Amino acid sequence: MWTLIGVVVGPSQVARAAGECTASLCVLNASAANALYVHPGSVQVTGSILVNSTNSQAALVSGTTTVTAIGGTIGGPAAPAGFTTSGGGSYNPAPTNQSAATDPYAALAQCPAAAACPTTPAAPYPSINHLVSGTQTINPGVYTNITNLAGTLALNPGTYVVTGGITISSGKLTGTGVTIYLACPTYPTACAASTSGASFTDQTGGKTTLSAPTTGAFTGFSLIADRNNTATVTVSGNGSWLTGGGAIYTAAGKLTAASGGKSSFTRAVVDTVETSGSNASQISVIPTNGTLSISVPTTAGLGSAAPAGTVSAALGTVTITDQRGLITSTWTATVTATNFTTGGATSAETITTTNVSYWSGAATNSTGTVTVTPGQADASAKQALNSARTAFSSTGNGNSSTTWNPTVVITLPAPSVVGTYTGTITHSVA
C-alpha cells in the first residue's frame, strides 16, 4: 500500500512585477556601446548594477579603478564578455550574464499630470539668476532657467519644473523635500522623442545638497526628467558635488561625473552612465530605504512511500534579499508547518507536524558582507516542525542576499490510509 505525499509552500511576500529592474543602478539603454563608461573615475553602488545594453562593449572600465557593487551583482545580457576593461580597470564582483529588465518607473505619472507638480502658469516662465553672495530663497513653480554663480540659492519644499536648464557654478543649491523636474521648452507639452531639453550642471566648485520629499506623488525622488529628455545631468570639477538625497530618474538621459566631480543618489535609473577626467570623479548610489524580502517556491511534490515509511525531498530555493543598506544588518528566517491531511482529515488521514521534519542545509549562494548561519546544517540536524524553527540567520552590513534549498522529511504513521496528503510550509523573515 502506497501513500502519496504533496506539499504546498505558502509564499509570505508578494513579488514585484516580473521584468522590472530591481537594481540600485539601472542603466536602461538597450543597445549603446559603453552604456556604463568609466575612463577613469569610479562607480560605487550599494546593491546591484544592471546594464541593459546588448552591445558587444556594453560596459568599459578604463584606468586603475573599479566599478563596485557592494552586496549585489554586476551584469546584463552582454555580460560577461561585453563588460570590458583596459589599463587596469576592474569590476567587483565579476560581471555575470543577466536578463535585461524594464524601467521600474515606467508607470510614474510625470508633470504636469502628477499631483506633486506645480500649477502651470502661462509662458514665458521666469528665470532665476543668483549672481551675488548671500542667500536667495525661491518657491516651487515652473522656471525657464535656474542659475547660481555665488552664495546660496535655497529651495522651499516642493517640485521645481525647469524647461531650459539648471547651472550651479561656485555657488550652492540647497533644499529639503525637493524634487527637480527637467522638462522641455514645449512644457506643459511633453518632450518629443529624443529631444534634448533641460539639463542639470553642477560645476567649478558648485555644491548641490537636496533631500527628497517623504510624502506625495514624488516621494523619494530628488531629480526626474521627462522620459524623452536626452539632456545630461553633470557634476564636474574638483570640489563640485551633487548630493541628491533621493533617487534620480532620467530614462533617456546620461548621468555623468567629470574632472573630480562627485554625485550621490539613493537610486539611479538612467539611460547611460559615464565618469571621466580624473580618478576622483565618482558616482555613488547608496539606498537608504530598501526592504527585507523573501521569495519561496510555490509547490513541491515529495513523492510517495508505504505506511510507516519515510519520504523526503528538497522544496526548492528560498531567497532572502536585504536591500536596507544598513551598517549593522541582521535577520532571522523562520519556518513553520501545518499538519498534512487527506480526505476528511480524520486521525488516520492526518500526519501531524511531529512527523514533519526540516533541515535547511548550507547556503547555496550568498552575496554581500555578511555571515550566514543555517538553522540545520545537514540531515543529522533536522528538526520537527511541531513548533517554529530557525531556518537561517544573517549578520553583517550593507545589501546582501542568501539562498538555500531546504529538505522536508516526513515519516508516515503506520495506521495512515492511502491518499494524497497536502500541507503548508511557511517561511518568514524579520
Buried (B, 14 or more C-beta within 10 A) or exposed (E): EEBBBBBBBBEBBEEEEEEBBBBBBBBBBBEBBBBBBBBBBBBBBBBBBBBBBBBEBBBBBBBEBBBBBBBBBBBBBBBBEBBBBEEEBEBEBEBEEBEBBBBBBEEBEBBBEBEBBBEBEEEEBEEBEBEEEEEBEBEBBBBBBBBBBBBBBBBBBBBBBBBBBBBBBBBBBBBBBBBBBBBBBBBBEBBEEEBBBBBBBBBBBBBBBBBBBEEBBBBBBBBBBBBBBBBBBBBBBBEBBBBBBBBBBBBBBBBBBBBBBBBBBBBBBBBBBBBBBBBBBBBBBBBEBBEBBBBBBEEBEBEBBBBEBEBBBBBEBBBBBBBBBBEEBBBBBBBBBBBBBBEEEEEBBBBBBEBBBBBBBEBEEBBBEBEBBBBBEEEEBBBBBBEEBBBBBBEBBBBBBBBBBBBBBBBBBEEBBBBBBBBEBBBBBE
